């Protein structure tokens, strides 16, 4: 086992713990020891993603670890910029005229919010893959939704990590063609992985995918999933499953309905945020680096109360953004499970009504057409 670990070339390396797992496991496969048999020194972390993820990471195993870490960090920052630009454009489209109505300024504000948030800090600290997944999903849902390629990036993201599969029912509800594209992309990636890593593919789909109990036992407050919350309350075994499964189904159904309604109203950004938050709730593991969806939720349009007095005295949108960004920036991890649930099933997001130009006075109309 010592030789097995040494072959990864990562002994004594500290800092990007998850990247160490990725490179160590893929290096282990390249040297004939297997992808899913690798465990890091100390806490014994192992590779838990589908084999296609290993193919994506494999080029980095051919260069020194230091350079791999630099390239991986740059890729994370590039994904951050992509998320900000794609999201900022949608924020500008959904907002009234003003600062947030400008795509460049909106993208800058989104980027600034992400830059100081806990999810980005966690991604950079551990060398995580989460921002790549979010960038692929958002680029698909917000940029490719009207093209023939809509769904392909969701399929690729799901082939790297299974969590984005929750977006497939959303695609079914909002555009059935994209479901076929996503399924085809997912299957194509799986076939490529099987052709390249047949033993590891069989091991993952027949064994590893069902061995989540060891990982799921992590019930620290950093994991904001419903599963972890129930475990922290002392629920285990059959009682845990009897509570967890119905609650997860309810969250999925409600969030899908909310997202479909938002999409039909033209607010595809809010729809993506709702499903992203739902994925945090129902996934057994939702660490800080997964929680980029909650940072973006600060920029979704929230419906104001009907009472004009309340509307005038309290700028609802500003209060919502301030609350969300405070929770996702300050050490308030205990509030994040509640925020995820609120975004997924409770907060009333609403796209503003289309702006209609004021009618021109008769005199102005006459002057414009040359009537004296």
Secondary structure as UniProt FT lines:
FT   HELIX           2..6
FT   TURN            7..9
FT   TURN            11..12
FT   HELIX           17..30
FT   TURN            31..32
FT   TURN            41..43
FT   HELIX           51..58
FT   HELIX           59..62
FT   HELIX           65..94
FT   TURN            100..101
FT   HELIX           103..115
FT   HELIX           118..126
FT   HELIX           130..143
FT   TURN            145..146
FT   TURN            148..151
FT   HELIX           152..160
FT   HELIX           162..165
FT   HELIX           166..174
FT   HELIX           176..196
FT   HELIX           198..206
FT   HELIX           208..210
FT   HELIX           213..216
FT   TURN            221..222
FT   HELIX           226..232
FT   TURN            233..234
FT   HELIX           237..264
FT   TURN            265..266
FT   HELIX           268..282
FT   HELIX           288..290
FT   HELIX           292..296
FT   HELIX           297..299
FT   HELIX           308..313
FT   HELIX           316..329
FT   TURN            330..331
FT   HELIX           333..341
FT   HELIX           342..346
FT   HELIX           362..369
//
